[in-house]
């Protein structure tokens, strides 16, 4: 699709991904709702075990809300973040809200539309943009629309997919998430109403959950609706693999503005931990095929609500070193069998291995995050990673934000990265990029007209001699200099 390009205001920004239930409670105490468990904030271990009937229902809540985010905007801004990406906030019976019931309603524990509008207004007054996470591939089994479909309502029955036996089709076999018929015109109209509601309330961007599998006809319809309301709204597709194929080079990005850059996250983690330079080079080669403006808007994450935390991936057990066996976070194979997936024992293992050597891990995270902030695109930091939250996969990567136990050393590091990024925004926003990578050393060059900004990183625990003549150093890790990179050290400099 040939969009009129109105997204320059996103270029050069630094993003902060907030999992709303786990961030901060700013409103009144939670009122009991039947079926919901309320956990104390200091009890950071998630309810990883199943209910008495053996089902994992995810119906426990910490109570983070929109008012809490509003109260934290100055703190978020002080670390250099000027773009916020919210997890889903619609009314559902689970804390994560990906089993949507009606996206025109906000969950009562999260807040209401006035709270969302106020968040957007307050954020905009501080030059912070707001992106929301919308789910159109499926709904929750308790959705009023699905229940009406089961009862035989012909209008809503068309909203969902059914097999030859007349039974609902469930996304990925999850029997609490019936799959929607995205080609039904009435369902598309509902999706457009949801899009219009969020944009009219102040949302600057839409992240599409499972956007990589949404049909082109559906994508074109909602994108046209959004851009008609506000041409400056950005669409971000969830995309786990490269956004290109050999036959259709822009297959997954000609229906949106950009994608979540999971392949680059994998390559960064693998280089910092294992020194896999060839995999890094291959990844960057594939990404370099994306359209120029898309590369400036790529969401460059290290971790997310669907992966282990970056700290854990950098030092934790059982990470997948071999890229031919999947991404570095693909760690579930020992619990897979012909009989299915052993969720209980996988989560039990995660619980037993939850503790890591944070002191060692944070040295590696500082390197990985520097790459994330210097490389082309928009860094997207998963809330809590910047203050030391660790954990394997869901639910251990979704612990509540540790307001009383923040890792101040890491927080200072991310604040300094924010200063580095915002004070060199011109070259980091639009500068050309060239990367030299070996097993131990990486150099990232950003060029803009007659200026060159370079980062040199040492991923090893030994010092490395370097020679950088006539340089103006603007950032240093572990007291490294133009003559020597200390262990896990780095410098960022301008050539004079």
Secondary structure, 3 states (H helix, E strand, C coil): CCCCCCCHHHCCCCEEEECHHHCCCCCCCCCCCCCCEECCCCCCCCCCCCCCCCCCCCCEECCCCHHHHHHCHHHHHHCCCCEEEECCCEECCCCCCCCCCEEEEECCCCCCHHHHHHHHHHHHHCCCEEEEEEECCECCCCCHHHHHHHCCCHHHHCCECECCCCCECEHHHCCCCEEECCCCHHHHHHHHHHHHHHHHCCCCEEEEECHHHCCHHHHHHHHHHHHHHCCCCEEEECCCCCCCCCCCCCCCCCCCCEEECHHHHHHHHHHHHHCCHHHHHHHHHHHCCCCHHHHHHCEEECCCCCCCCHHHHHHCCCCCCCHHHCCCCCCCHHHEECCEECHHHHHHHHHHCCCCCHHHHHHHHHHHHHHHHHCCCEEEEECCHHHCCCCCCCCCCCCCCCCCCCCHHHHHHHHHHHHHHHHCHHHHHHCEEEEEECCCEEEEEEEECCEEEEEEEECCCCCEECCCCCEEEEEEECCCCCCEECCCCEEEEEEC
